[in-house]
């Protein structure tokens, strides 16, 4: 694992990135002799995305979910929010 300081990393960032890509070895960047960051290659996740989640299999949508309830519709449109236009 290569170790470099911040000023060297700033001056040679393109070279360090190329080195990390080619060798797949991370580079430690230090300040005053202490490690502060790691420069490593990005690895794209190529695995297929899995659908579902923590609610999968626990929730069922009723077969009448999309049906309109006339009583609720009437009380909504006939409320004081929407007074009669007459």
Buried (B, 14 or more C-beta within 10 A) or exposed (E): EEEBBEEBBEEEEEEBEEBBEEEEEBBBBBEEEEEEEEBEEEEEEEEEEEEEEEEEEEEEEEEEEEEEEEEEEEEEEEEEEEEEEE
